[in-house]
Amino acid sequence: MGRGTFGESYAPKAKVRVVQEQPATPPVYEGQYIPPPQRAPGSGWQKGAGGAAVGLALLLAKFKTLAFSLLYFKSFFFSALSLLVSVWFYALFWGWRFALVFVLLILVHELGHALFMRMLGIPASMPYFIPGMGALIALKGRPASALDEAYIALGGPLMGTVGALGCFLYGQATGSNFWIACAYTGFFLNLFNLFPTLPLDGGRIAGAISPRIWIFGLIAIVVAAIAFHWWNPLILILIVLSFPQAIAAWRGKIDTRYYALTAAQRGGVAFSYFALAAFLFAFMLESHVGVPRPAIS
């Protein structure tokens, strides 16, 4: 036993060399406790439930898309069917060729409304044709103001005028009285729609200028019906529908906020309205085709 200082024992110490290494995996010794591996989040039944939920969501999305597709196809089918029925109806009086052009001119008019609705962000239905009464497009929402309603109402006669003008120019270029007669019908159709009475386009436009104009429009259509012998159900329906609204507007019973337009806005609507009416009237006279009468011996 070696000797050392007082109170201290001495023993030789072995030198230990430490090498720091980072093993790829920690070593496992005999008897060491190894905890079970933890499951990843969403594994097991939760993962299965999540997958089922995702699958169900995708299925519902596809079903929703299919449902909308079927509804759109249904709307398109009934719109096309109403167009064909209208062509058949008018063909009973004027022949297939004129009836087809006439219904297409109505379609162009309605698409003008749809275009302005889209520009203003207002959803609209497909155009539906009513034999003997024209066609309609239903708004799926209310315009923000009478000004927007006037824009939508102007869109129909404006595009209808373009369609009629195309017929007129083609008739002039080819010398075809048939196309000139179609143009005359288109000009007249759109001018008639500018009567300042509801529910015609002119009534909605005139409402942006002043709702009280409706009473003068009502009087005008009654006078015109008597003067030109417009004795048909359409005129009677227009008079019946416009009468209560014209009386209410004359008495001031309207939504003042909805019809609150600036003087500049009213002036712009009035200028567009009367300019379009004057253009239609002028070209209606220009495109009038006389029907030859048999000579009387």
C-alpha positions in Angstrom: 0.0 0.0 0.0 1.4 3.3 -1.0 2.0 6.1 1.3 0.7 9.6 1.1 0.0 12.6 3.3 -1.5 12.4 6.7 -5.2 11.4 6.8 -5.3 10.6 3.1 -5.1 7.2 1.4 -3.6 7.0 -2.0 -4.6 4.7 -4.8 -3.5 4.9 -8.4 -6.2 6.3 -10.8 -6.7 5.0 -14.3 -6.8 7.4 -17.1 -10.2 7.5 -18.9 -10.5 8.8 -22.5 -13.9 10.3 -23.3 -15.0 10.3 -26.9 -18.1 12.3 -27.7 -20.1 10.7 -30.5 -23.6 11.0 -31.7 -24.9 7.6 -32.5 -27.5 7.2 -35.1 -29.8 5.5 -32.6 -29.4 5.4 -28.9 -28.0 2.1 -27.6 -30.3 -0.3 -25.9 -29.0 -2.2 -22.9 -30.2 -5.4 -21.5 -33.0 -4.9 -19.0 -33.6 -1.3 -20.1 -37.3 -0.2 -20.2 -38.5 0.9 -23.6 -41.8 2.8 -23.6 -44.3 1.8 -26.3 -44.3 4.1 -29.4 -46.8 7.0 -29.3 -49.5 7.0 -31.9 -49.5 9.9 -34.3 -52.3 12.4 -34.0 -55.4 11.3 -36.0 -54.4 7.7 -36.1 -56.7 4.8 -35.3 -60.4 5.4 -35.2 -59.9 9.2 -35.2 -58.0 8.9 -38.5 -60.7 6.7 -39.9 -63.4 9.1 -38.8 -61.6 12.0 -40.3 -61.2 10.2 -43.6 -64.9 9.3 -43.6 -65.8 13.0 -42.9 -63.6 14.1 -45.8 -65.2 11.5 -48.0 -68.6 12.6 -46.9 -67.8 16.3 -47.6 -66.6 15.4 -51.0 -69.7 13.4 -51.7 -71.9 16.3 -50.6 -70.0 18.7 -52.7 -70.4 16.5 -55.7 -74.1 16.1 -54.9 -74.5 19.9 -54.5 -72.8 20.4 -57.9 -75.0 17.8 -59.4 -78.1 19.4 -57.9 -77.1 22.8 -59.2 -76.4 21.3 -62.6 -79.8 19.6 -62.7 -81.6 22.9 -61.6 -79.7 24.8 -64.3 -80.6 22.2 -66.9 -84.2 22.3 -65.8 -84.3 26.1 -66.1 -82.6 26.0 -69.5 -85.0 23.2 -70.6 -88.1 25.2 -69.7 -86.7 28.4 -71.2 -85.9 26.7 -74.5 -89.3 24.9 -74.4 -91.1 28.2 -73.9 -89.2 29.7 -76.8 -90.2 26.9 -79.1 -93.9 27.1 -78.0 -93.8 30.9 -78.7 -92.4 30.3 -82.2 -95.2 27.8 -82.9 -97.8 30.2 -81.5 -96.7 33.1 -83.7 -96.2 30.9 -86.7 -100.0 30.2 -86.7 -100.5 33.9 -87.7 -97.3 35.0 -89.5 -95.6 31.8 -90.7 -92.5 30.1 -89.3 -89.9 32.3 -90.7 -91.2 35.6 -89.4 -92.2 34.0 -86.1 -88.7 32.7 -85.5 -87.1 36.2 -86.2 -89.8 37.8 -84.0 -89.0 35.5 -81.0 -85.3 36.0 -81.5 -85.8 39.8 -81.4 -87.6 39.3 -78.1 -84.8 37.2 -76.8 -82.2 39.8 -77.7 -84.4 42.4 -75.7 -84.4 40.1 -72.7 -80.7 39.4 -72.9 -80.2 43.1 -72.7 -81.9 43.2 -69.3 -79.8 40.2 -68.2 -76.6 41.9 -69.3 -77.3 45.0 -67.2 -78.4 42.8 -64.2 -75.0 41.0 -64.4 -73.1 44.3 -64.6 -74.9 45.5 -61.4 -74.4 42.1 -59.6 -78.0 41.1 -59.5 -78.8 37.5 -60.2 -81.5 36.8 -62.8 -83.4 33.8 -64.0 -83.4 32.4 -67.5 -85.7 34.2 -70.0 -89.2 32.6 -70.2 -91.5 33.3 -73.1 -95.2 33.7 -72.8 -97.0 33.3 -76.1 -98.9 36.4 -77.1 -97.4 38.4 -74.2 -93.6 38.5 -74.9 -91.1 37.2 -72.3 -89.7 38.0 -68.9 -86.6 37.6 -66.7 -87.2 37.4 -63.0 -84.8 39.4 -60.7 -83.4 37.3 -57.8 -83.0 40.4 -55.7 -84.0 44.0 -55.6 -81.9 46.8 -57.3 -80.2 49.1 -54.8 -82.1 52.1 -56.1 -84.5 53.4 -58.8 -81.4 54.4 -60.8 -80.2 50.8 -61.0 -83.7 49.7 -61.9 -83.7 52.3 -64.7 -80.4 51.0 -66.0 -81.8 47.5 -66.1 -85.0 48.6 -67.8 -83.0 50.6 -70.4 -80.9 47.6 -71.2 -83.7 45.7 -72.9 -84.9 48.3 -75.4 -81.3 49.3 -76.0 -80.2 45.8 -77.0 -83.5 45.3 -78.8 -82.9 48.4 -80.9 -79.5 47.0 -81.9 -81.1 43.7 -83.0 -83.8 45.6 -85.0 -81.1 47.8 -86.5 -79.2 44.7 -87.6 -82.3 43.5 -89.4 -82.8 46.9 -91.0 -79.2 47.2 -92.3 -79.3 43.6 -93.7 -82.6 44.3 -95.4 -81.2 47.5 -96.9 -78.1 45.7 -98.1 -80.0 42.8 -99.7 -83.1 44.7 -100.8 -85.3 42.2 -98.7 -88.6 43.6 -97.6 -88.9 40.7 -95.2 -85.9 41.8 -93.1 -87.0 45.4 -93.2 -90.5 44.3 -92.0 -88.7 42.4 -89.2 -86.8 45.6 -88.3 -90.0 47.6 -88.2 -91.6 45.1 -85.9 -88.5 45.2 -83.6 -88.5 49.0 -83.5 -92.2 49.1 -82.7 -91.8 46.4 -80.1 -89.1 48.3 -78.2 -90.9 51.6 -78.6 -94.0 50.1 -77.1 -92.0 48.9 -74.2 -91.0 52.5 -73.5 -94.5 53.5 -72.6 -94.1 55.3 -69.2 -96.3 52.9 -67.3 -95.7 49.8 -65.1 -94.8 47.0 -65.5 -93.3 48.0 -68.9 -89.7 49.1 -69.2 -90.7 52.7 -69.7 -92.5 52.7 -66.4 -89.4 51.7 -64.6 -87.3 54.2 -66.4 -89.8 57.0 -65.8 -89.9 56.1 -62.1 -86.3 57.2 -61.8 -87.3 60.5 -63.3 -90.4 60.9 -61.3 -92.9 58.2 -60.2 -95.8 60.7 -60.8 -95.2 60.3 -64.6 -96.9 56.9 -64.2 -100.3 58.6 -64.1 -99.6 60.3 -67.5 -98.4 57.0 -68.9 -101.6 55.3 -67.8 -103.7 58.0 -69.5 -101.5 57.7 -72.6 -101.9 54.0 -73.0 -105.7 54.2 -72.5 -105.9 57.0 -75.2 -103.7 55.0 -77.5 -105.7 51.8 -77.0 -108.9 53.7 -78.0 -107.2 55.6 -80.9 -105.5 52.6 -82.5 -108.0 50.0 -81.5 -105.6 48.0 -79.3 -108.4 45.8 -78.0 -106.4 42.7 -76.8 -105.9 41.1 -73.4 -102.3 42.4 -73.1 -103.4 46.1 -73.0 -106.2 45.3 -70.6 -103.7 43.6 -68.2 -101.3 46.5 -68.5 -104.0 49.0 -67.5 -105.2 46.9 -64.6 -101.7 46.4 -63.3 -100.5 50.0 -63.7 -103.6 51.7 -62.2 -103.1 51.2 -58.5 -99.3 52.0 -58.7 -100.0 55.1 -60.7 -102.6 56.3 -58.2 -100.3 55.6 -55.3 -97.4 57.5 -56.9 -99.6 60.5 -57.7 -100.6 60.6 -54.0 -96.9 60.4 -53.0 -97.2 57.0 -51.4 -93.7 55.8 -52.5 -90.4 54.8 -50.9 -88.7 58.2 -51.0 -85.3 56.7 -50.2 -85.5 54.3 -53.1 -86.4 57.0 -55.5 -84.0 59.6 -54.1 -81.9 60.5 -57.1 -79.8 63.7 -57.8 -80.8 66.2 -60.4 -77.9 65.0 -62.6 -79.0 61.4 -62.3 -82.6 62.2 -63.2 -81.4 64.3 -66.1 -79.2 61.6 -67.5 -82.0 59.0 -67.3 -84.4 61.4 -69.0 -82.0 62.2 -71.8 -81.3 58.5 -72.4 -85.0 57.7 -72.3 -86.2 60.3 -74.8 -83.2 59.9 -77.1 -83.9 56.2 -77.4 -87.6 56.7 -77.9 -86.9 59.3 -80.7 -84.4 57.0 -82.4 -86.9 54.1 -82.3 -89.7 56.3 -83.7 -87.6 57.6 -86.5 -86.4 54.2 -87.6 -89.9 52.8 -87.3 -91.1 55.3 -89.8 -88.0 54.6 -92.0 -88.5 50.9 -92.0 -92.3 50.9 -92.6 -93.1 48.6 -95.5 -96.3 49.3 -97.3 -98.5 46.4 -98.1 -99.6 46.5 -101.8 -103.4 46.5 -102.2 -105.1 44.9 -105.1 -106.2 47.3 -107.9 -109.9 47.9 -108.0 -111.3 47.8 -111.5 
